[in-house]
């Protein structure tokens, strides 16, 4: 369970960094929305794991 939490945290951080990089480079809308969607999905997964729902 701890390993799963660590993996989700690391991937969430990577998606957030991707989002910041794509915004800084002022890429088009599709390139910016994909990391944002992945970050939100990963954050929801993290919350589900945190509260033992999943």
Secondary structure, 3 states (H helix, E strand, C coil): CHHHHHHHHHHHHHHHHHHHHHHHCCCCHHHHHHHHHHHHHHHHHHHHHHCCCC
